[in-house]
Every structure is written in structure tokens, then in C-alpha cells.
């Protein structure tokens, strides 16, 4: 079945919903705060931190200078794991639909890095084009070369979750001799994405707890980003409770050998299957209640990302500024210790051989915290590629500018953040107070008004960070963030402001009629229910063709919803094609048939 949206799949703009204040610029207070924060960070970084990085070749030891797009990009979630641990399926679980170019299988299937982003329609942007696009935050990936860019793509689709987040799906991590076949520095690429991510999810399969050499190196490359890391143990419904206890213990033991920290990593248990895909293998129902609670905790963690995006941006820039400041002191000190005329190479070699001692001298001389210093061995390896005599001497003005940013500019920026407790947000639902989310409009629909945010452009002027884009009003009903008709209201009949066209109105009927184990409604019983509408047989045949789009001969709860809504509209004499397109639009399913 193919349906053309013809531009009708998005919500029209309308007045702001109750409780969400939208200003004349079309922004809520928190959106405005987020965008003001981004602008201030861009200015401060470009004026006071970037010159210090460039003067002392910070790029050669850490990472390239940040662009305006890097600072102003949406929060990122990075997914890492060995092959067939369910990374791509987890993305589908969150989105409620597959992204362009996705492929799932028990063999290594995702053979590239995929950035899943918001866009007006499903499309794939190849890596080379994405890296040179001024609208995308991936220009820094060009340093990894052609072989990597050929294994990178941006997949865009119109999904409300992606108005708040960018998801990074990665190739399954290999073991043994397969590791050497990539053709690019896989660990360095992981580190590049980790620096820019707000959350890093390590996925494990309950049947695959071994950590390969490449996976171990990837995890160890996350050093310095431990606060972002969460561990997900997937497919836990396929082991018994007793086995699950043993699997959990074995996982913690394996992680303890790879992540040398005294803190215990947070591990989420779950089985993350999209609602439109039945779980594979034997299902142990004794675990389902525990897994449901664990999955709610993980979704709560994901919901907090957009809300804390502005604070995270400040935190990352402050961390980078401290690193750049210490780096400049190290380079300046080593340069000043060289003799004026003869013996420079001999002195440089002596300092390289005893870097820990030089570091201690710098700590005492400039009163710098030991925790801000890099690993001496890693720093030595990087420094061997340069001549110390070619570096600039310590420029006190550049240091003072960075000190001013750390002591005055960033604290002043932090004062803008409210100190009272914020409401929790719900990604993709009206009333979301995410600073990165699209402003909501009346009847719980997303506004399509332009977002006047800012980016450096020309002589201090700022262009829009987020271009106006037509947005789906609600998460597709298959999405993990879809309420599925559930209401958070204390009124048992719900609140008028919470009414959603994507809510499953016929859920209770489906639950009472479906098979309790498979959660599917047989074709025989579904035909009896649809016949109650009194529609003629030829129309019922079209209703079934529209609802049973995967031709399984049975309906899941969303397909049943489509069938029932179609019957309602056809009873009101609507044309079949118009009724079908309208129902799929209301439920956010048009992307599936784009």
C-alpha cells in the first residue's frame, strides 16, 4: 500500500496550549533560555577559548576546535555494542518506526555509523555530503578520511522524538582478526562522538557477555566521559529469573575488569522490541514486571536529556576550557625550559623521558589541579610528533582570557538557570518543557512557526539554529514514548487538554478480544468485529487491506485502531482514500508508507 502525504502529514500551527507560554518569537521560556545559552557559549568560546587552543595546537593532542554547529547541535545519544545486541532494534523501539537505511539481522548488519536526525521527510544523506553541510554538526569527521565517510550517513525522518535528540547508531563491534578490516580508526571515531554525546548507551545481549578486544578498547576510550555512560542488558525476557541473576552478576564482573572505577555502573535490564515486532525466542513471563520497571527508568533517563541540554553544553565547554588552559601551561613550560642556543633536542628528550616530574613542576608553579592533567604516556606519544622548539611561548593574555571565561563568564551564564525544581518532560508530548523541544501549540499540536535561535554568521550576526520544519504532532503509537491512550490526569476520564489524536481509542476493546500471549487479534475475530459496523463487504475488504499492511492475516493493537477508525469514517460517507490518509496522519503512521 502506498500513500502520498502531499504535505498533509504535519500539524497546523495554532495558539499556545494552556500552561505553555509562547512569546512573540514563537519560543517558550525554556527554549529561549536554551538558545540564549548556546549563543553566549558560542561567543565566549570563539573569543576567549578557541584562540588559546589554536595557539598551542590543542587539536593535535585532544580534538579539533568546536564549530558553531557543534555547540548548537541537538543533544546526542550514542549507542555502542557488539554485533546483534539490538542497537538498531532499540532505535526502532524508541522511534516507533524504522529509519531510512536500517537493516536488522542476527549477523553483523549495521556496517556504518548512522546519525538519525529530524527532517521533513525520510531520506539518507551520504557521509561526504553530510560532512561539508553547514547545517549539520559533522564537519569535524573529515579528518577521518574517505574510507570512514564512505561508512557514515545521516538518516532523516519526521519523528517528534528527533526534534529533541539525535541518535547515533554504530556498527556492531567485532572480535578477532575482523577488527583490522575497517580501514579507518574506529576507536578515534568513537571518541569523537563520545565527546559530543549527552548520553552513551553500552548494549549487551544476555547471551553475549564476552567483551572483545575492540569493544574493550572502545569502552576504555570513553575515559573522561564516565558520567554519560549507561549500560543496557538487552533480551532479558529470554532467560529465566535465576539465569538473569547469574547473567547480571557475570556482566558486572566483566565490566569491572574493563572500567577501573570504584563506582558501580547503572545497568538497565530490558527487552527492547518495537511494538510492531513480536519478540523472538522463548519469553519468560516471570521477568516481565521487572523489565517493565527497568524500561521505564531508562526512558525517564532519556527524557531528562533535552531538559538538561543547556546545562550539559555549559559543562562540556567548561571542561574543555580547563583542558585547554592546562595544555597551554604544559606547552609553554616545556618551550621555556629549552636552552636559547645549543642542546635543544637533548633537553627536549630529557623532559619527554620524565614528563611526570615536569607535570609536578607545572602544578606547583601555576597552582593547577592534578586531575586536570592528561595521562603522561599518552601526552608523550602525541608530543613526539612535534618539535617543542616550534611551539609558541606562554601568552599570558590568552591565559587571562580563558581565566576570565572560567571565573566570570560561565558563572554569570549559570545564574540565568532557574534554581527551582523543574517539571519532568515527556518527549514528543504536549506540555514538554524541554529546552530543545519544539514549542507546543493549541490542542497539543506542535507549532510550525519559525524558531529564531542564533548562530554566528558574518559580523557578529546570528542566523537560525533550527530551521522551521513541519513536525508530526505526537509520537507514532508504536514509539516507546507514546502514551498509547494512557492519561496522566487524576480525572479518570482524562483532561480535555490531554486529548491526543494518536491515543488508541479502541485499546480496551482490543485487549479484551486479542490473544493474551501473542497480543494479536486473529483475522476471524477481527472480521466479526469489523462486520458490526454494518459496512458493505467491498468496503470492509478495503479496510482490511489498509490495516493489515504486513499481510499477516491478523492485527496488532495499532492495526486494529486503524481498522476501527476507518470504519467510523466510512460510515460517515468519507471517500476511502481520504479516510485512510486521514487516519494514518492522525496516528503518525504516514512515514511507514512514504
N, C-alpha and C positions, 0 to 999 in steps of 0.2 A: 504494500500500500504506500502510495506517495502523496504527500500533501504539500502544496506550496504555501508558505506563510504570507507572501505578498505584503510584508511589512505589518501584518496584523498581530504578530505574536507578542507584542510588548504592551505594557500598561500605559494608559494615557496619563499625562500629568494632571494633578488636581490639587486642591488646597490641603494644607498640612493636617494630619490627623491629630486628635485630642492628645495632649500631653507631650507632643513633639513640636518645639518651637523652631520655625524656619525663618531666617531673616530675609531681607530683600535680595541678598546674594544667593538665595536658594540653599543655604547651609544651616545645619543645626549648630548649637553651641560647641559640641564636642568635635564636629567636623572642622569647624573654624579653628578651634584650638589645635587640632592635629596639623592643619595646613599652615597655621602661623608658626608652629614649632618647626616644621620642615623648612620653611623659608628662613627662619633665624639660624637653623643649623647649617643650611647651605651657605648663608652669608659668612657665618663665623668660621666654618671650615675653610672656605675659599680664601678668606682674608688672613686668618691667623694660624692655621694648622697646615694647610697644603704647601705654603712656601717653605716651611721647615722640612716637610717630607721631601720635597724636591731638592732642596739644598744639600741634604745628606743621604740621598739615594735610598730612601726608606723602601722604595719599591723592590730593590734588589735583595732585601732581607725579609720583607713581610709581604705586602701586597701593593698593587698599583693604586695611585691616588683615586679617591672616590669621585664619581661624576654626580651631577645634579640628579640624574635619574636613579643612581644608586641610593642616594639619601631619601629621595621622594617616592621610591617604589612602594608597592603594597607589601604587607608582611608576607614572608615566605615560609613554607613548611617543607622541609627536606625529608624524603623517605629513603632509607638505606636498608639493605638486607641481601642475603644470598638469594640465588635464583629460586623461583617458585615458593616464596614465602608469603605471597599475597599482596605485594605492593600495589600493583595496578588494580587488582580487585578492591583493595582498600580505598583507592581513589574513587572508583565507581560507587562504592558504598557511601562515601561522603557526598558525592555529586548527585547520586540517583540516576546516573546515566554514564555511558561510555564517552570518553573524549576522542577526538579525531586522531587516528593513527594508533589507537590502543589495540593490543593483542594479548590474550591471556592463554596460558597453557602450562602443562606440568614441566615442559622443557624450558631452558632459558629463552624467553620470548622478547622482553623489552631489551633491545640491543643498543639503546641510545638514551641520552639524557633528554627528558621532555619537560618543558615548563608549561604547565596548564594554566592559562590565563583567561580573563574575561574578554569577550569580543561580541560584536553584534550578530555574528553567525559562525557556525562551525567551519574552521579552516586550519591548515597547517602552514606555518612559516618556516622554511628551511633555516638551518643554523647560520649559514653565511649571511643571509638577508637579515636575520634577527640581530646578528652582532653589529651590523652597521646601521641599524634603525635607531634614529634619535629618540623614538618614543618608547623604546624598550631598554631595561637596565642590564643589558648583556654585552656591552661594548668591551668590557674587560676580558671576555672569553677569547678574544682574538689572539691573545698571547699563547694560547694552547695549540694554535696551528690548524691547518686544513683538515688533518685527519680527525681531530676532535670535532670541529664544526660540522663535518660530514655526519657525525654521530650525535648531533644536537638539533632539536627542533622546538618550536613554540606551537602548542595546540590551543586554539582559541574556541570557546563556545559561550553561549549566552546562558549563564547559570548564576543565580543570586549569590551563592557561596563565593564565587570568584570575584564578586565586587569587593570582597573584604580580604581575600587571600590569593596568593599564587602558590600552587602545589608543584613540587619538583619530583617527578618520578625518575628513578635511576636504573641503570642496567643491573641485572642480578649479578652479585659479586661471585666470582668464580674461584676455583681452587686448583692447585697443582700447576701443570705446565700451561693451562689455558690462560693464566694470568698475563703471560707475556705477549699475547696476540692482539691487544687492544690498539697499539700504535700511537698512544698518547699517554701522558702522565695521569693516570686515573686518580691517584691519591691527591695530587695537587688540585685537580678539578673539584674533588670532594671538598677540599679545604676552602676553595674559593666560594663554593655555595654555602658552606657552613658559616663562614664569616658574615654572610648576608642574610642568613636564615634567622627566623624568630623562634622556630621550634624544629628539632631534629628527632625523627622517629626511627628507631632501630627495630626492624621487624624480624621476628624469629618464628619458625614453624615448630609446633610441638613435636614434630617427628624429625626435625633437623636442628639440633642444638650445637653441633660442632661449629667452631669458628675457624674458617680457613685463614691462611696467611694473609691473603689480600684483605679479607674482612677485618682481621686484627689490625693491619696497618691503617685501614680506613678509620676504624674506631679510635686508634691512638692519634690519628691526625686531628681529631676533634678536641685535643688538649687546649684548654682555654675557653672552650665553649660548653663545659660540662653542665652549666645551668640550663642550657637549651635542650639537653638530651633526655628523651623518654624512651623506654623500652616497651615494645608491644609483643606479647606472646600470642600468636595467631593460631587459629584452627583448634582451639581448646575444647570445642564440643565433640571432637573425635577421639578423646581419651576419657577414661573413667575418672572419678574423683580421686581414687587412690593413685592412679597413674599421673594425674595432673599435679598432685602434691610432689611426686618424685621429679617430674619434669621441671617444675618451678625451682626446686632445690638445685637440680643439675644446671639450670640456666644461671642462677645466681653464682654458683661455683665457677662456671666458665667465665662469666663477666668479671668476677673478682680477680682473675688472672690477667685480664686484658686492661681493665680500668683500675689503676692503682690509687684508689681514693678510699678513705675510711667511711665515707657516706654510702648508704645503700641506694642503688638506683631505683627509681619508681618504675615498676613493671605493671603494665595493664594487661589483663587477660581478656581474651575475646575470640569471637569468630565472626569476621567482618565480611559477610556476604551481602551484596546488593539485594534489595527486596525482590527484584525481578529475577534473581537467580537462586534456585534451590541449593542448599548446602550439599556438598559432595561427601560421600562416605557415610559411615555409621554415626548417628547422632546420639550422644549420651544425655538424656533429658535431665539427669540429676545435676548437671552443671549449669543449666540454662539460667537459673535465677542469679547465680553468682556472676555469670558472664554478662547478663543484662546490666547489673550494677556497675561492673567494671567498664563496660562500654559507655555508660552514662558519664562516668568520671572522666574518661578520655574526651568525650565530646565537650564536657564542661571546660576542660583544659584548652581545647581548640577554640571554644567560644571566647575565651579571655584574651586571645591573641590580638584581634583588632582593637579591643578596648585599651590594651596596654601598648599599642603600636607606637604612640608618640614618646612614651617613657622609654621604650626599648631603643628608639632611634637616638635619644639623648645618651642613654647608657653606652651604646656602641661607639658613638663619636667621642665621648669622654675617655673610654678605654683606649681608643686609637690615639687620641691626643697624648695620653700618658706614655704609650709605647713610643710614639714619635719623639717625645721630649727626652726620654731615656736614651733612645737610639742616637739622637743628636749629641748628647753629652758623651756617649761612648766614642763615637767617631771623632768628635772634637778633641777629646782627651788623647786618643791614640795618635792623632795628627800632631798635636802639640808636643808629644814626647819624642818625636823624631828629631835627630840632630839636624842642624842647619845645612851642613855641607856633606860630610862623608859618613858612611856607615848606616845609611837609612835602611837598607834591606836587612842588615844584620839586626838592627834594633826592632824592626817590624816583625821579624821571625821570632825574636825573643819574647815579644809581647803576645804574639799569637800562641806560643807554646805555654804561656802562663796567663791566659785570659781571666781565670777566676781571681787571681791576685789583682789584675788591672780593674776588674769589676769592683772589688772591695775598695780600692783607692777612690774610684768614682763615687761610690756610695757615700763614703765619709766626706769627700771634698764638697759634694753638692747636696748632701743630706737627702739622698734618694732612697725610696723603699726597696729592699732586696727583692720583693715579689714582683716588681716592675721590670726586672732584668730578664733578658732572654736566656735560653739554655746556652752555656758557653760552647759546647761542642757543635751545636747547630750553627751558632753565630760564626764560629771559626770556619766551618765549611763554606758558608756564604762569603765571608770576608776574603777567603783565599782567591776569589775570582776578581778581586780589585787590588789596586795599589794604594796603600794608605796615604802615600805622599800626594796622590791626585785628589784627595778629599779636601773640602773647604775647612778652614779653621772654625772654631766655635763662634757663631754670630750671636752676641748677647741680645740684640734687638729681636731676632726671630724667637729666641727662647722667651723673652719677656712677653711677646705677643701671645705665645701659647700659654704661659703662666696666667696672663690676664683672662684668656678664654676659660681656663680651668677654675680660676678663683672668683671671677666676676660674671662673665657672660653666661656660662652654663647655670650657676646658681640663680641668676636673675631669671633665666628661662624656666627653671624648675618652680619658681614662685607662681607661675601662671597656672600650674596644675591645681585643681581643687583637692583639698585635703579630706573632704567628707567622703563617706563610703559611696561608691557608685553602684547603680543598678547593674545586675548582670545582664549581658546582652544575649540575644538569640539570633545567630547568623541567619540572614535570609527572612526574618520575620519582621512585621511592622513593629515599631517601638524600639528597635535596636538602637542602643546608644553608642554603637561603635564609632570611634573617631574616624575610621577608614571606610565606614559603610556609606552607601548612597542615602541621601536624605529621603525620608519617607513622605508620602503624600496621602491625601484623603482616602478613606476606605481601606487603609492598609496597603496601598499600592505605591510602588517606587516612583519618585518623580523623575521625569526625563529632562528636567531643567539643567542648564549648564552648571558645572562646578568651577567656580572661579578660584582655583587654587594657583600656586605660584611656583615658578621655576626660573632660574637665572636665564636671561636671554638678552643679548645686546648689552646696552649700557645700564645695567642695574635694573632693567625692567624684568617682569616675571610673567611667563606665559602659563597657561593652564596645566596643572599636573594631571588632572583627569578630564579627558575629553567627554562631552555629552554623549551618552550612549543609551539606546533603548534597552531596558532591563526587564527581565521576567519579574512579575510581581511577587512570586512566592517560590520557595524551593520545590522542585518536582516532587511528587508524592513518594517516589522511590528513594529520595535523598535521606541520609541519616538524620538531617536536621529538620525534616518535615514533621509537623505535629501529627499528621495522619488523622486529623479531626479532633485531637485531644485539645482541651482548653485549659489554660492556667487560671481561669476565673474561679472565684469561690461560689459564683452563681452556678447551680447545676445545669442551667440551660445556656451558660456562656454569656459573654458580654457582646453587645452589638458591635463595638469597635474591633472585636477579635474575629468577626466573621471573615472567613477566607474562601475564595472560590476554589482553592486547592484542597480544602478539607474534604475528607472522604465521608460523604453524607450517608452512604449505604454500608458503612463498616459493620454496624451491629447486625444487619441482615446477612452480610457475607459470613461473619463469624459464626452465626447460628446455623448456616447451611453448608459450610465448607468441611472438607475432611480435616479433623483436628490435628493429624500428624503431618500431612503434606501441605496444609494451608492452601489447598487448591479446591476449586469448585468444578465438579465433573460437568461435562458437556450435557449429559442427560438432565441433571438437576437444573443447570443454568437455563436450558431451553424451556423448562417448565415455568421458571420464574419470569423469564422474558415474555413468555406467551400470556402471562397475566396482564400485560399492558394492553392486550386487545388489538395490537397492530397486525396487519396482514402478513402472511408468510414471506412475501418477497421483501418487505421492509426488514423483517426480523433476520432474514438472510444477510442483508447489508449490515445490520447492527453487529451480527456475529463476526463478519469479515473485518469490520473495523476494530472490534475489541480483541479478537484472538489473532493479533498481528504476528505472533510467532508460530501459529498453526500447530498448537499442541493438542487442540481438542478440549482444553479446559482453561479456566480463567483464574488468575490470581486476584487479590483484592482490588488492585488498581484497574485491571482489565474489566472486572465486574462493575466498578464505578463508571467506567467509560460506557459500557453497555447500558446501564440503567439511566444514565443522563441522556444518552442518545434516544432511548425510548421516550423519555419525558419530552424532549424537544420535538420528536417526530409526531407525538400525539398532538402537539400544538401546531402541526402542519408546516413546520420548517422544512426547507429543502434539505435533502440528505447530506450533500457535500458541505453546505454551510453549517449544518448542525454538527457534523463530525469535526470540522475545523474549529468550531467554537468550543466544543468540549475539550479537545486536545489543548487548545490555548489556555482555557481556564485551569487545567491541571498541569500546565507547564511541560507538556509532553511533545510539543511540536519539534523539538530538537531531535527526537528519536526518528522522525520521518522527514528530516530536512533534505 
